[in-house]
Amino acid sequence: MSLIYVDGRSRTPIYEQIVNCVKNLVYTGDLKADDALPSVRSLAAELAINPNTIQKAYNLLESDGIIYSLPARGSFISGNTSAALEARKKELLAELGSLMKELKRLGCSSDEIRTEMDLSWRDCDDKNE
């Protein structure tokens, strides 16, 4: 069974869900360089969706440098996903900045925010062990 999933009730297009799912699997380390992705046909059958939708997602992932394809062999995770990882870090840091601004508007002090960040950081370390 594949790690790739879609939510048919979501407003996000299925191809975007697949792209986001694969990217998240790369970001979390569940998919590593040269890991094979399911074939377009097998994933389409597993998810019960049109193969063209899978192909569109794979094309977008390839244009983003997340995967590469080899004729008659399939699609694989790229060994150079560092640019995508850096882009994701920038997105998350921007989200963090927005959250901090909102917390400041709500009256949180920088000490309160630092304390919560330190606790959250420690929780991340505890869960990874």
N, CA, C and O atoms as a DFTB+ gen file, in Angstrom:
516 C
 N C O
     1  1       0.839      -1.188       0.000
     2  2       0.000       0.000       0.000
     3  2       0.881       1.248       0.000
     4  3       1.920       1.285       0.659
     5  1       0.466       2.238      -0.725
     6  2       1.232       3.470      -0.903
     7  2       1.071       4.420       0.281
     8  3       0.084       4.361       1.014
     9  1       2.056       5.291       0.451
    10  2       1.977       6.341       1.463
    11  2       1.214       7.557       0.938
    12  3       0.927       8.491       1.687
    13  1       0.893       7.538      -0.340
    14  2       0.216       8.661      -0.976
    15  2      -1.294       8.485      -0.828
    16  3      -1.836       7.412      -1.094
    17  1      -1.954       9.541      -0.405
    18  2      -3.397       9.484      -0.185
    19  2      -4.052      10.766      -0.682
    20  3      -3.395      11.795      -0.839
    21  1      -5.350      10.688      -0.924
    22  2      -6.119      11.867      -1.318
    23  2      -7.436      11.865      -0.545
    24  3      -7.916      10.825      -0.094
    25  1      -7.993      13.042      -0.411
    26  2      -9.292      13.211       0.241
    27  2     -10.274      13.689      -0.819
    28  3     -10.209      14.838      -1.256
    29  1     -11.170      12.824      -1.227
    30  2     -12.138      13.153      -2.261
    31  2     -13.097      14.266      -1.880
    32  3     -13.738      14.852      -2.752
    33  1     -13.207      14.567      -0.592
    34  2     -14.114      15.626      -0.130
    35  2     -13.430      16.986      -0.044
    36  3     -14.089      18.004       0.165
    37  1     -12.115      17.002      -0.204
    38  2     -11.364      18.249      -0.096
    39  2     -11.636      19.151      -1.295
    40  3     -11.917      18.681      -2.398
    41  1     -11.547      20.437      -1.057
    42  2     -11.680      21.408      -2.152
    43  2     -10.388      21.538      -2.942
    44  3     -10.381      22.098      -4.039
    45  1      -9.295      21.023      -2.388
    46  2      -8.011      21.051      -3.093
    47  2      -8.041      20.017      -4.209
    48  3      -8.400      18.864      -3.965
    49  1      -7.670      20.405      -5.439
    50  2      -7.669      19.436      -6.529
    51  2      -6.814      18.209      -6.191
    52  3      -5.809      18.308      -5.487
    53  1      -7.233      17.070      -6.702
    54  2      -6.560      15.807      -6.376
    55  2      -5.096      15.843      -6.766
    56  3      -4.250      15.368      -6.008
    57  1      -4.771      16.399      -7.936
    58  2      -3.366      16.428      -8.345
    59  2      -2.528      17.249      -7.368
    60  3      -1.378      16.900      -7.099
    61  1      -3.092      18.341      -6.831
    62  2      -2.372      19.147      -5.844
    63  2      -2.192      18.378      -4.541
    64  3      -1.150      18.480      -3.895
    65  1      -3.206      17.609      -4.156
    66  2      -3.091      16.788      -2.948
    67  2      -1.948      15.784      -3.091
    68  3      -1.195      15.555      -2.144
    69  1      -1.823      15.190      -4.270
    70  2      -0.752      14.223      -4.513
    71  2       0.602      14.914      -4.445
    72  3       1.532      14.408      -3.816
    73  1       0.711      16.069      -5.091
    74  2       1.963      16.838      -5.058
    75  2       2.327      17.168      -3.616
    76  3       3.464      16.950      -3.198
    77  1       1.372      17.691      -2.854
    78  2       1.635      18.064      -1.462
    79  2       2.006      16.853      -0.617
    80  3       2.888      16.932       0.237
    81  1       1.336      15.744      -0.855
    82  2       1.608      14.525      -0.089
    83  2       3.037      14.041      -0.343
    84  3       3.764      13.724       0.598
    85  1       3.436      13.986      -1.615
    86  2       4.793      13.533      -1.942
    87  2       5.825      14.494      -1.358
    88  3       6.830      14.060      -0.796
    89  1       5.583      15.791      -1.488
    90  2       6.519      16.767      -0.927
    91  2       6.649      16.588       0.578
    92  3       7.757      16.615       1.112
    93  1       5.529      16.404       1.263
    94  2       5.590      16.208       2.717
    95  2       6.341      14.934       3.083
    96  3       7.066      14.906       4.078
    97  1       6.176      13.882       2.290
    98  2       6.911      12.638       2.548
    99  2       8.409      12.841       2.370
   100  3       9.211      12.224       3.070
   101  1       8.784      13.702       1.438
   102  2      10.205      14.039       1.247
   103  2      10.689      14.891       2.410
   104  3      11.762      14.639       2.959
   105  1       9.901      15.906       2.792
   106  2      10.299      16.802       3.883
   107  2      10.491      16.057       5.195
   108  3      11.387      16.381       5.975
   109  1       9.646      15.058       5.437
   110  2       9.731      14.315       6.696
   111  2      10.745      13.181       6.647
   112  3      11.025      12.549       7.665
   113  1      11.296      12.923       5.464
   114  2      12.285      11.854       5.337
   115  2      11.684      10.479       5.104
   116  3      12.414       9.490       5.058
   117  1      10.364      10.396       4.956
   118  2       9.729       9.114       4.669
   119  2      10.075       8.632       3.261
   120  3      10.118       7.428       3.008
   121  1      10.321       9.568       2.351
   122  2      10.829       9.244       1.017
   123  2      12.196       9.884       0.879
   124  3      12.377      11.067       1.169
   125  1      13.151       9.093       0.435
   126  2      14.533       9.563       0.317
   127  2      14.998       9.485      -1.130
   128  3      14.308       8.928      -1.984
   129  1      16.160      10.041      -1.396
   130  2      16.721      10.058      -2.740
   131  2      16.691       8.669      -3.359
   132  3      17.063       7.678      -2.732
   133  1      16.242       8.624      -4.594
   134  2      16.184       7.420      -5.427
   135  2      15.122       6.410      -5.010
   136  3      15.061       5.322      -5.583
   137  1      14.276       6.741      -4.020
   138  2      13.137       5.879      -3.721
   139  2      12.179       5.936      -4.908
   140  3      11.946       7.000      -5.481
   141  1      11.634       4.793      -5.264
   142  2      10.694       4.727      -6.381
   143  2       9.301       5.134      -5.932
   144  3       8.856       4.787      -4.838
   145  1       8.629       5.869      -6.790
   146  2       7.223       6.183      -6.582
   147  2       6.394       5.107      -7.273
   148  3       6.882       4.446      -8.190
   149  1       5.158       4.924      -6.848
   150  2       4.305       3.964      -7.552
   151  2       4.145       4.396      -9.014
   152  3       4.197       5.587      -9.322
   153  1       3.954       3.442      -9.896
   154  2       3.710       3.795     -11.294
   155  2       2.402       4.567     -11.395
   156  3       1.539       4.481     -10.521
   157  1       2.276       5.314     -12.469
   158  2       1.064       6.099     -12.689
   159  2      -0.156       5.182     -12.666
   160  3      -1.156       5.488     -12.016
   161  1      -0.073       4.065     -13.371
   162  2      -1.224       3.146     -13.442
   163  2      -1.554       2.521     -12.094
   164  3      -2.720       2.444     -11.707
   165  1      -0.525       2.077     -11.381
   166  2      -0.814       1.409     -10.105
   167  2      -1.375       2.389      -9.075
   168  3      -2.285       2.042      -8.322
   169  1      -0.837       3.610      -9.036
   170  2      -1.354       4.594      -8.090
   171  2      -2.775       5.008      -8.470
   172  3      -3.624       5.191      -7.597
   173  1      -3.031       5.156      -9.764
   174  2      -4.373       5.511     -10.216
   175  2      -5.368       4.422      -9.817
   176  3      -6.481       4.718      -9.380
   177  1      -4.964       3.173      -9.969
   178  2      -5.849       2.066      -9.589
   179  2      -6.065       2.040      -8.075
   180  3      -7.185       1.848      -7.601
   181  1      -4.974       2.236      -7.322
   182  2      -5.073       2.207      -5.860
   183  2      -5.968       3.317      -5.328
   184  3      -6.767       3.096      -4.418
   185  1      -5.832       4.512      -5.898
   186  2      -6.609       5.657      -5.427
   187  2      -7.947       5.795      -6.147
   188  3      -8.762       6.651      -5.803
   189  1      -8.165       4.944      -7.150
   190  2      -9.395       4.968      -7.954
   191  2      -9.628       6.336      -8.588
   192  3     -10.714       6.910      -8.506
   193  1      -8.559       6.843      -9.229
   194  2      -8.659       8.125      -9.935
   195  2      -8.047       7.976     -11.324
   196  3      -7.372       6.989     -11.618
   197  1      -8.290       8.955     -12.154
   198  2      -7.824       8.937     -13.533
   199  2      -6.292       8.982     -13.585
   200  3      -5.680       9.789     -12.886
   201  1      -5.665       8.126     -14.402
   202  2      -4.206       8.159     -14.533
   203  2      -3.661       9.506     -14.989
   204  3      -2.533       9.865     -14.650
   205  1      -4.462      10.261     -15.762
   206  2      -4.007      11.590     -16.197
   207  2      -3.785      12.527     -15.011
   208  3      -2.916      13.399     -15.054
   209  1      -4.572      12.342     -13.958
   210  2      -4.425      13.151     -12.745
   211  2      -3.085      12.843     -12.078
   212  3      -2.380      13.751     -11.638
   213  1      -2.743      11.565     -12.006
   214  2      -1.453      11.159     -11.428
   215  2      -0.321      11.715     -12.281
   216  3       0.658      12.246     -11.757
   217  1      -0.461      11.590     -13.603
   218  2       0.587      12.074     -14.501
   219  2       0.788      13.582     -14.341
   220  3       1.921      14.062     -14.367
   221  1      -0.304      14.326     -14.178
   222  2      -0.201      15.779     -13.980
   223  2       0.572      16.080     -12.697
   224  3       1.431      16.962     -12.678
   225  1       0.267      15.346     -11.629
   226  2       0.976      15.545     -10.361
   227  2       2.458      15.212     -10.516
   228  3       3.316      15.967     -10.058
   229  1       2.759      14.094     -11.155
   230  2       4.152      13.697     -11.350
   231  2       4.903      14.721     -12.207
   232  3       6.069      15.015     -11.943
   233  1       4.239      15.261     -13.226
   234  2       4.873      16.292     -14.058
   235  2       5.214      17.533     -13.234
   236  3       6.290      18.111     -13.386
   237  1       4.290      17.937     -12.360
   238  2       4.553      19.101     -11.499
   239  2       5.704      18.813     -10.529
   240  3       6.564      19.666     -10.309
   241  1       5.714      17.619      -9.959
   242  2       6.803      17.244      -9.048
   243  2       8.142      17.235      -9.778
   244  3       9.164      17.629      -9.218
   245  1       8.129      16.791     -11.009
   246  2       9.372      16.774     -11.789
   247  2       9.822      18.192     -12.116
   248  3      11.013      18.496     -12.045
   249  1       8.882      19.062     -12.472
   250  2       9.256      20.451     -12.782
   251  2       9.752      21.191     -11.539
   252  3      10.527      22.141     -11.648
   253  1       9.300      20.752     -10.348
   254  2       9.778      21.337      -9.088
   255  2      11.093      20.727      -8.621
   256  3      11.665      21.169      -7.624
   257  1      11.577      19.709      -9.339
   258  2      12.848      19.079      -8.969
   259  2      12.733      18.080      -7.833
   260  3      13.745      17.680      -7.258
   261  1      11.526      17.672      -7.504
   262  2      11.316      16.721      -6.412
   263  2      11.536      15.291      -6.894
   264  3      12.059      14.453      -6.160
   265  1      11.134      15.020      -8.132
   266  2      11.308      13.679      -8.679
   267  2      11.983      13.753     -10.040
   268  3      12.075      14.819     -10.649
   269  1      12.451      12.608     -10.502
   270  2      12.937      12.463     -11.865
   271  2      12.351      11.175     -12.424
   272  3      12.021      10.249     -11.682
   273  1      12.229      11.137     -13.731
   274  2      11.638       9.962     -14.381
   275  2      12.643       9.337     -15.328
   276  3      13.420      10.029     -15.985
   277  1      12.612       8.022     -15.384
   278  2      13.433       7.270     -16.324
   279  2      12.498       6.477     -17.226
   280  3      11.645       5.737     -16.736
   281  1      12.649       6.624     -18.541
   282  2      11.765       5.906     -19.450
   283  2      11.761       4.403     -19.165
   284  3      12.811       3.785     -18.988
   285  1      10.583       3.845     -19.125
   286  2      10.348       2.412     -18.904
   287  2      10.781       1.916     -17.527
   288  3      10.721       0.716     -17.260
   289  1      11.214       2.816     -16.654
   290  2      11.623       2.394     -15.308
   291  2      10.773       3.019     -14.220
   292  3      10.571       2.407     -13.172
   293  1      10.262       4.242     -14.448
   294  2       9.395       4.868     -13.466
   295  2       9.896       6.206     -12.979
   296  3      10.785       6.817     -13.572
   297  1       9.301       6.650     -11.879
   298  2       9.627       7.942     -11.274
   299  2      10.258       7.710      -9.911
   300  3       9.864       6.811      -9.167
   301  1      11.254       8.547      -9.598
   302  2      12.043       8.379      -8.387
   303  2      12.246       9.721      -7.711
   304  3      12.177      10.768      -8.354
   305  1      12.497       9.684      -6.415
   306  2      12.771      10.905      -5.656
   307  2      14.154      11.424      -6.044
   308  3      15.124      10.668      -6.099
   309  1      14.225      12.701      -6.306
   310  2      15.475      13.339      -6.710
   311  2      16.479      13.338      -5.562
   312  3      16.104      13.416      -4.392
   313  1      17.729      13.251      -5.907
   314  2      18.781      13.318      -4.895
   315  2      19.080      14.738      -4.474
   316  3      19.800      14.962      -3.502
   317  1      18.535      15.698      -5.197
   318  2      18.809      17.099      -4.893
   319  2      17.500      17.831      -4.609
   320  3      17.010      18.597      -5.438
   321  1      16.950      17.584      -3.441
   322  2      15.708      18.261      -3.049
   323  2      15.980      19.428      -2.107
   324  3      15.058      19.970      -1.497
   325  1      17.247      19.809      -1.992
   326  2      17.599      20.862      -1.030
   327  2      16.908      22.190      -1.345
   328  3      16.517      22.911      -0.427
   329  1      16.753      22.519      -2.620
   330  2      16.080      23.775      -2.968
   331  2      14.616      23.735      -2.519
   332  3      14.088      24.727      -2.016
   333  1      13.971      22.591      -2.704
   334  2      12.580      22.460      -2.274
   335  2      12.473      22.515      -0.756
   336  3      11.540      23.107      -0.214
   337  1      13.433      21.894      -0.072
   338  2      13.427      21.932       1.392
   339  2      13.629      23.354       1.897
   340  3      12.967      23.776       2.846
   341  1      14.529      24.088       1.277
   342  2      14.761      25.483       1.677
   343  2      13.523      26.335       1.428
   344  3      13.182      27.191       2.245
   345  1      12.854      26.106       0.312
   346  2      11.624      26.853       0.015
   347  2      10.567      26.567       1.074
   348  3       9.862      27.474       1.514
   349  1      10.457      25.305       1.481
   350  2       9.476      24.940       2.513
   351  2       9.823      25.586       3.851
   352  3       8.935      26.054       4.563
   353  1      11.120      25.613       4.198
   354  2      11.537      26.277       5.439
   355  2      11.137      27.747       5.418
   356  3      10.641      28.273       6.414
   357  1      11.354      28.416       4.273
   358  2      10.999      29.828       4.163
   359  2       9.495      30.024       4.335
   360  3       9.062      30.972       4.990
   361  1       8.690      29.122       3.742
   362  2       7.237      29.213       3.902
   363  2       6.848      29.101       5.371
   364  3       6.047      29.889       5.874
   365  1       7.423      28.117       6.049
   366  2       7.078      27.893       7.459
   367  2       7.546      29.035       8.344
   368  3       6.842      29.426       9.275
   369  1       8.736      29.579       8.061
   370  2       9.216      30.712       8.849
   371  2       8.336      31.938       8.627
   372  3       8.113      32.722       9.550
   373  1       7.840      32.103       7.409
   374  2       6.915      33.213       7.140
   375  2       5.624      33.017       7.933
   376  3       5.082      33.972       8.488
   377  1       5.131      31.770       7.985
   378  2       3.937      31.481       8.788
   379  2       4.197      31.775      10.262
   380  3       3.346      32.340      10.949
   381  1       5.375      31.389      10.741
   382  2       5.737      31.641      12.132
   383  2       5.757      33.144      12.404
   384  3       5.267      33.605      13.436
   385  1       6.330      33.901      11.469
   386  2       6.353      35.356      11.620
   387  2       4.964      35.940      11.711
   388  3       4.705      36.821      12.531
   389  1       4.063      35.450      10.868
   390  2       2.669      35.930      10.903
   391  2       2.006      35.594      12.233
   392  3       1.287      36.414      12.802
   393  1       2.253      34.382      12.723
   394  2       1.684      33.980      14.017
   395  2       2.222      34.845      15.146
   396  3       1.482      35.236      16.048
   397  1       3.509      35.138      15.089
   398  2       4.102      35.963      16.147
   399  2       3.515      37.369      16.131
   400  3       3.266      37.947      17.189
   401  1       3.290      37.927      14.938
   402  2       2.678      39.254      14.842
   403  2       1.269      39.245      15.428
   404  3       0.869      40.171      16.134
   405  1       0.531      38.191      15.123
   406  2      -0.827      38.092      15.655
   407  2      -0.808      37.949      17.175
   408  3      -1.619      38.563      17.869
   409  1       0.110      37.143      17.690
   410  2       0.236      36.986      19.145
   411  2       0.594      38.313      19.807
   412  3       0.079      38.636      20.877
   413  1       1.472      39.076      19.175
   414  2       1.846      40.380      19.725
   415  2       0.627      41.303      19.754
   416  3       0.409      42.019      20.732
   417  1      -0.163      41.282      18.684
   418  2      -1.382      42.107      18.645
   419  2      -2.363      41.700      19.738
   420  3      -3.134      42.525      20.227
   421  1      -2.331      40.427      20.118
   422  2      -3.229      39.935      21.161
   423  2      -2.683      40.172      22.569
   424  3      -3.320      39.824      23.564
   425  1      -1.490      40.771      22.634
   426  2      -0.945      41.137      23.933
   427  2       0.088      40.185      24.504
   428  3       0.499      40.355      25.652
   429  1       0.516      39.205      23.757
   430  2       1.557      38.295      24.260
   431  2       2.897      39.017      24.291
   432  3       3.228      39.792      23.393
   433  1       3.649      38.748      25.332
   434  2       4.986      39.341      25.421
   435  2       5.986      38.445      24.694
   436  3       5.711      37.273      24.437
   437  1       7.141      39.006      24.369
   438  2       8.177      38.210      23.709
   439  2       8.651      37.081      24.627
   440  3       9.036      36.013      24.151
   441  1       8.623      37.316      25.949
   442  2       9.005      36.256      26.889
   443  2       8.018      35.088      26.831
   444  3       8.426      33.927      26.864
   445  1       6.726      35.393      26.744
   446  2       5.727      34.324      26.645
   447  2       5.932      33.507      25.362
   448  3       5.852      32.278      25.370
   449  1       6.192      34.210      24.284
   450  2       6.391      33.530      22.999
   451  2       7.643      32.670      23.054
   452  3       7.632      31.526      22.600
   453  1       8.731      33.218      23.612
   454  2       9.979      32.440      23.730
   455  2       9.770      31.192      24.582
   456  3      10.248      30.112      24.234
   457  1       9.071      31.336      25.678
   458  2       8.807      30.196      26.559
   459  2       8.048      29.109      25.812
   460  3       8.410      27.935      25.884
   461  1       7.000      29.494      25.098
   462  2       6.212      28.523      24.331
   463  2       7.041      27.886      23.225
   464  3       6.932      26.686      22.973
   465  1       7.870      28.692      22.565
   466  2       8.730      28.141      21.504
   467  2       9.725      27.150      22.086
   468  3       9.952      26.089      21.506
   469  1      10.321      27.484      23.227
   470  2      11.269      26.566      23.867
   471  2      10.593      25.258      24.256
   472  3      11.158      24.182      24.057
   473  1       9.387      25.345      24.810
   474  2       8.645      24.131      25.183
   475  2       8.311      23.289      23.953
   476  3       8.464      22.068      23.964
   477  1       7.861      23.945      22.912
   478  2       7.533      23.228      21.681
   479  2       8.775      22.579      21.077
   480  3       8.722      21.449      20.591
   481  1       9.888      23.299      21.113
   482  2      11.148      22.767      20.571
   483  2      11.573      21.517      21.338
   484  3      11.996      20.524      20.746
   485  1      11.454      21.581      22.667
   486  2      11.806      20.419      23.491
   487  2      10.879      19.239      23.221
   488  3      11.318      18.090      23.180
   489  1       9.582      19.535      23.036
   490  2       8.611      18.481      22.712
   491  2       9.002      17.788      21.403
   492  3       8.864      16.571      21.284
   493  1       9.483      18.547      20.433
   494  2       9.915      17.954      19.152
   495  2      11.075      16.994      19.394
   496  3      11.103      15.908      18.814
   497  1      12.033      17.373      20.238
   498  2      13.173      16.517      20.526
   499  2      12.734      15.247      21.242
   500  3      13.235      14.162      20.949
   501  1      11.796      15.380      22.181
   502  2      11.327      14.225      22.932
   503  2      10.630      13.223      22.022
   504  3      10.766      12.017      22.224
   505  1       9.893      13.689      21.036
   506  2       9.126      12.803      20.151
   507  2      10.021      12.136      19.115
   508  3       9.643      11.107      18.554
   509  1      11.195      12.697      18.849
   510  2      12.095      12.114      17.854
   511  2      12.995      11.053      18.433
   512  3      13.691      10.364      17.687
   513  1      13.002      10.905      19.725
   514  2      13.904       9.927      20.334
   515  2      13.295       8.569      20.432
   516  3      13.934       7.640      20.924
